[in-house]
Every structure is written in C-alpha cells, then in structure tokens.
C-alpha cells in the first residue's frame, strides 16, 4: 500500500484513530478512508464503548460524533478529556441545531475538541484535519 497521507513524511509509526459514531455507514466510510491513507482505525457505535476502548488502548486521535443517543458525544468529549487531558478529539456532527445561541461544534470546542467537522464531510477535509492533528 502506498502511504500518501502527509504525516508519513515526518512520522515512522502508524497513527491510530478511534471513530465513535452511531451510524454504521459513516464509521465504515471513515474507517476505509483513513485505512487507505495508512492509519490504524478502531471504531465503536457509542460514547461509553468508545471511552472503554480508549481506556484499554489509547489512540492518537478520537473522531467523535456529537449527536448520538444518550450519553451524547458532547458528554463523551468532556468525559474523555477529563480522564485523559492530552487526548486529541475531533468532533463532528451533521446537525446544525443550536444550544441557546451556540452551535454544537462550538460547544464541542468548549468541552475540549481540538477540531470540528460538519457532516457530510469531504474526505479530503477529513484527511487534512486528521493529518494536521497528528503533526501538532
């Protein structure tokens, strides 16, 4: 497999990503995209299982969907960052709803997400965002 992902220019270790999303198709698309770029990917369908997996084996990044059944991704981001302050979380959502006057992606940043993505996300943007977080 050709390593075309930009982070392979500076890293010798394969980056790892945990994808937490309740939609099977979204997880599969992200998994396939990142694996083709050379990342090692694990996935879960809810925040609680994601946190348990991260406790057993931390990853370089966590891509966390915000709008999931209880507990939601916002709670998941907060719990993950509280327990693992150095964890790198990329939040994403397809919802454009707001909490008061603040949108979900802004709230995710306030709760500790380093980056945010609006669904549907362009695969190029996904790869650039993940690569940027690996290099930082």
Secondary structure, DSSP 8 states (H G I E B T S, - for coil): ----SGGGGT-SS--EEEEE-S-HHHHHHHHHHHHHTT-EEEEESSHHHHHHHHHHS--SEEEEESS-SSS-HHHHHHHHHHH-TT--EEEEES---EETTEEHHHHHHHTT-SEEEESS--HHHHHHHHHHHHH-
